[in-house]
Amino acid sequence: MIKVTRLNGTSYTINALFIETVESHPDTTITLTNGKKLVVKEKEEEIIHSVIQFYRLANVIGIRREEDISEYEK
């Protein structure tokens, strides 16, 4: 799960496994695998970093070290 913030300032968590795309135009829009779109305050890069951290903690993609993560953040 990752924490995100609605434009009105309230925060909530979403399951990072269900994120299909993250786009900036100019607000950050997260599209889930079910087609639902979420507009959040966080920047696209922050969401990507949070998702990578989630995957890392859950060991979903088999990376544990910071050096391994930097390859995916490019």
N, C-alpha and C positions, 0 to 999 in steps of 0.2 A: 504494500500500500504506500502511496505517496500523498503528501499533504499539498493541497492547492488552495488558492484564494479566489473567491468570486469577485467580480468588479465592485460589489457593494461592501466588500471587506470581510465577509464571513468566510471561514475556512472549513474545509471538509477533506476527506481522503477518498482516493479512487484506487482501484486495483490496477497497477501498472501492467499487468498481463493482458488487459483488455484495451490498451492504447494501440490504435492502428496508425494514426498520424498526428503530428504536432506541427502547426503552421503559425506564422506571424503575418497578420494582415489588417491593421497594425497590432490589434489585440491578439494575444496568443489563443489559438483555438485548438482544442484537443478533440480528435474524433475517435470514438470507441469502436470496437469491432461490431457492435450492434447498430452503428450508424448515428448514435446520439452524439451531439456536439456540445462541448463545454468551453465557455470563454472564461479565461482566468487572468489574474494580474501578473503572474510570473512570466518571465521572459522564456522564449523557446529553449535557450541554452540551459536555464535552470531546470526546466522540466526534463530535458535529456539527461542532465547530470543526476537528477533524482531517480529517474528510471534506471540508469546504470547502477547507482548505489543500491537500489532495491534488488536488482538482478544479482548484484554482487553478494549482498547479504543472504539472499535466498539460494545462492550458488546455482542459479538457473543456467547461466552461460559458462560456468566453469572458470571464472576469473576471480581471483582473490587479492592480487597485489595491485597497487596504484599504477605500476608500470604497465600492467596488462590493460587497465582501464583506459589509459591515455590513447591507446590505439583506436578505441571505439568512439572517443570523443572528438576525433578529427572530422 
